[in-house]
Every structure is written in C-alpha cells, then in structure tokens.
Amino acid sequence: MGFVSDVETEYQAIRDGILGHPFIVGVGNGTLNVKNFKHYVLQDYVYLIDYSRVLAVASAKAPDLDTMSWFASLLDETLNIEMDLHRKYCQEFGITLSDLEQTIASPTTIAYTSFLLKTAYHGTFAELVAALLPCQLGYWEIGEHLSNLGKPSDAPLYSQWIDMYTSEEFGELASTIRGLADNLGAIVGPEEKLKMADSYLTSLRFEHLFWDMAYNLEQW
C-alpha cells in the first residue's frame, strides 16, 4: 500500500460518486444530451489552458532532471497534440475554433484551475503532484469503467471519448503520475503527507463538481 492507494481508499465514496454521476453514466450508455457534452468540451478546453500552465510550473519545481523532462514532455503533448486533437474532436460536434476561443470559464472551472495554479505556485512539489492525481488518474478510471461496461455503439463520438482515456499512452501517463506520488509520499514528513492528502481531496471534489457543472450547464 502506498500514498495513492491510501487516499483512494479513504475517499472511495467520492470516486464512486464520479463513476455513478449521471453525466458519466450518460456517456457510457449513449443517452447524455449532446448539449451537455458540448458544454463539457468547451469548459474542458478552457481548463486545459490553465492546466498547461500548471504543468510548466511542475516542470520548473521538479527535483530532478528525469521528472523535469517528464512534465516538460507532458506540457508539450498537451499544448501541441492534445489541444489540437481537442479542437478537431470539437469540430465533430459543430464547435468551431471561434467558439472555443470565446468560451467563458464557468464558476466551477475558474475555481478548479485557480486552486491548481495556487497549489503550483505556493505549494510544495509533492502537494502539486497530489493535486494532479484526481484528473490524471480519474480519467483513466472513468475510461476503464465505461469500457468494461461496453461502449455505446449508437453514440460513436462518446465511444471515441472513452477510447481516448483507455489508450496505452494515457495509461502510461496515469501509471507514471501514480508512481511519482507514491515515491513522494514515502519520503516526505507526516505534515507534508497530510498536505498532499488535502490537495488530492480538494482536486477530487473539484473533479466531481466539474461533472456537475457540465450536467447542469453551469454558467454565469
């Protein structure tokens, strides 16, 4: 048992709540209203912009060259590959580049990214890694969960979304961040380990709220 297993077990109820969220369930069985999914991908695009800034700070704060390089590579992939794929995927829903660029971040999106940026700039490297776990591990968990249930044959764009997060590349990302968090959890002192757990919990709560935001079409 390591840090990640400990916090996942402690906050299993929230993780189960995400897997059972009506947005996730609707993607899995193909019944989610496309209007809700469009709202999600627009907000996710805005999220990815600040997420990239967080990755840049993580690379700068990394304690060794290998970890610095890993975060720098992830930043490059996010900015130059994932966001381009995101734009092309959005086109399948009739969302233009102009639509993406004009998206106004919802209250939940602003709150979540503000927390991540605050942790990146003012927290320790270990706290920052812990704060990234619910997103990077959570999407892998969602993808595996929905894939095991059976992808919706009558909703190919939702099936494509599930495939994104069950890919070998995304699995490697999830495995790497998990190993990094476990290594940090094993060497930090008790006080910092508690801060890591708090960072994980706050991000996990925001992940759940992000799905609420998408399902409820939250806006100002």
N, C-alpha and C positions, 0 to 999 in steps of 0.2 A: 504494500500500500504506500502510495506517495501523496504529495500535496494535492494533485488533481483528483485522485480517487477520493481523498478525504472530503474535499469541498463538493464534489459531485454527489457523494452520498449524503452529505449534510443538507444539501439544497435540492434533493431529488424531486421534491414536490413542485418546485418552480419549473424544473426541466420537464417533468411530466405535463405540467400545465401548458408548456410551449408545444409539445408534441400533440397535445389534445386540443390546441387552440382552433377555433372554427376556421381561421384563415388557413392554417396548415392542413387541417382536415379537408377543406375545400379544394386546395391544390392537389392533394393526394387522390381525391376521388373525382376531380374534374368539375365540381359543382360551384367553385368560387366564381362570383360575378367578376367578369373581366375588368369592370370599373375599379374594383378593389385592388386587383393586381396591378393595374396601370398606376394607381396611386402609390402602391408599394415600390415599383421600379423607379418612379420619379424621385421618391424620397430616398431610395437606396443610392441613386446616383449622387444626390447631394451629400449623403453620408460618406460615400467613397472619397469625396474630395478632402474632407477633413480627416478621414481615416488615413489617407496618404500622408498628410502632414504628421500624424501620429507615428506612422512607420518611419518617417525621416528622423524624428526625434529619437525613436527607439534605436535606430542605427547609430546615431551620434552618442547615445548613452551606453551602448553595448560594451561590456567589459573586455572583450577580446575580438581579434580580427575575424575569426570564423563567424561569430554571432553578428558582428557589424556587417559582414558581407551578406549574410542570410537576410537580414532586414533590408539591406540596400537592394538586393535582388527582388525581394517581395515588393518593395516600393516600385521598382522598375516595371515589374509584371503588372502591378495594379494600375499604374498610370498609363502604360503604353500597350498593354494587352487586354487586361480585364475591362477597363473602362471603354475601350474600343469595341470589345465584344458586347458589353452592356448596351452601347449605342446601337449596334446592329440588331441586338435582340429586341430593343425597344421599337425599332422600325417594324418588326413583325406585328406589333400591337397598334401601329399607326402613330407612334410617338416620334416626333421629329427632333432633330438636334436643337432647334429653336425652343421646342417645348422643354427639353431637358435644361437648357441654359436659363430659361425663365422660371424654373421651378423655385418656389419659395419654401424654404425649410419649415416643416411643421414644428409646433412647440416641443413634441417629443424628440424629433430629430435634433433640434438645437440643444435640448437638454442632454441627450446622449453624447453627442460629439463634444459638447462643452466639458462634460465630465472626462472624456478620454483625453482631450487636449490639456485639461488641468492636471490630470494624472501624469501625462507625458512630460510636462514642463516642471511640475513641482513635486511629483512623487519620485520614489526610487525606481531603478530599472526593474526590480522584482515586482513592485506594485503595478508597473505598466504592463509587464508580461501577463500578470494575473488578470488585468483589466481587459486584455485582448482575447483571453480564453473563451468566454461565452460566445463571441462571434465566430471565431475560427474553428472551435470545436462544435459549437452549436449547429452550424450549417451542415457539417459533416453528419452529425447525429440525425438531423432532420432528413437529410438526403437518404441515409441508410434506412431510416424508419419507413419513409414513404416508398422507397424502392422495394423493401421487403414485403410491404403490403400489396404491391403491384401497381405499376404506373398507370395513369388513366389513358386508355387507348383513344378515347374520343376527345382528348384535350392535349394535342401534341406539343403545344408550347409549354404547358405545365410539365409534361414529361421531360422536355428538354431542360427545364429549370432543375428538375430532380437529378438529371444526368450530370449537370454541371458540378453538383456537390457530392456526387459519388465517383467522380473521376479519380484516377490514380494520382494525378497532380495535387488535387485538393486533399486527398487522403494523406499524402506525404506532408503537406503543409500542417494539417491537424496533428500528425504524429510528431513533427518537429517542435511545434509550439508546446505540445504536451510534455515532451521530454525536457525542454528548456525550463518550463515551470517547475517540474519535479526536481530538477537539479538545483534550481534556485531555492526551492522550498526546503531542500535538505541542508543548505549551508547558511541560510540567514538565521538570525536570532529569533527568539519567540515573539518579540514585539513586532518585528517586521513581517513575520509569518502571519500574524493576525491582521496586519495591514494588507497583506496580499489577499487574504480571505475576504476582507471587506471590499477590496477592489473587484474581486471576482463576483461577489454577491451583487454589488451595485450594477455592474455591467449585465449580469444575468437578469436582473429586474428590468433593466432598460431593454434588453432583447425581447422580453415578454411584452413590454409596453409598446415596442416598435410594431409588433404584430397587431396589438390593439389599435394602434394609430392607423395602420393600413386597413384593417377590417372596418373601422368606424369612420374612415375617410376624414381623419382629423385635419383641420386647417385652422388658420386664424379667423 
